[in-house]
Amino acid sequence: MRSIREGGSGNGGARGLPLSPTLPHKGGGSAPCARKNSGSIMILFPAIDLKNGQCVRLEQGDMARATVFNLNPAAQAQSFAEQGFEYLHVVDLDGAFAGKPVNAEAVEAMLKTIKIPVQLGGGIRDLATVEAWLDKGITRVIIGTAAVRDPELVKAAAKKFPGRVAVGLDARDGKVAVEGWAETSQVTVLEIAKRFEDAGVAAIIFTDIARDGLLKGLNLDATIALADAISIPVIASGGLASIEDVKAMLTPRARKLAGAIAGRALYDGRLDPAAALTLIRDARRS
Ligand code: AMZ
């Protein structure tokens, strides 16, 4: 397996658009209108979690409770792109545990196969790794553990790569979990998020671990409370179960949220991609 550290050090990827929560828009046109009563665009991100080079879903982040959904991550990515998704969310689960990229080969195969932008987390713990991934065509990196342990890294990366650094905050009983969620820190999601208020972070991806992979529905109350307390756009993750969650994301109450991540519901067929994307497109037009 090739190490991503072998990559060049330039900072323009194939899809190297500086992305805030707005959509990537090719050809220099303006981004689609925000949804009604809203300051942000709702993006539905299909999730690909990588373990041993395969697409899996875990339950509550537990590697022992993994379901393999596709042996070929590039084919899965292609399928999501063909379904009309605009932006892919990818996690290198082994990387999150190891503290460095592990599934680089699978990620690179996805980048070669699809044209839509990709945000990637898991094992991104230093500036060289951030830079190498952006150079390889990742549009936005997600930093989790290092946001707790090494906040200066997030600040330096966000300064160097504006719009291309997101922070992943995964909550267990209100406290941020790190190292593949094997450890729980003593700090709250809000405390960490506030550290990055003026750092130029593109988004906070907030996951409720208790719901993740269990199809219990998004924890919108906690996600909205976070979004109301900070100015960084917030993306909801963990538990998205059905079209009802997508509808809830499009209500005025959720207007500050920048998107949601869908995993198991898409693989299980509980969430019809076409129906979800139609709702979102219609809401953008209104
Ligand atoms: O499911 C898990 N056990 C898990 C997971 N999905 N552990 C980490 N992660 C994701 C986070 C974030 O996107 O949601 O990995 C990323 C953080 O990785 P790191 O190496 O920066 O902590």
Boltz pocket constraint, residues with backbone or C-beta under 6 A from the ligand:
constraints:
  - pocket:
      binder: B
      contacts: [[A, 58], [A, 60], [A, 61], [A, 62], [A, 63], [A, 90], [A, 91], [A, 92], [A, 93], [A, 95], [A, 96], [A, 97], [A, 99], [A, 120], [A, 121], [A, 122], [A, 123], [A, 124], [A, 125], [A, 142], [A, 143], [A, 144], [A, 145], [A, 146], [A, 168], [A, 170], [A, 178], [A, 179], [A, 180], [A, 181], [A, 207]]
      max_distance: 6.0
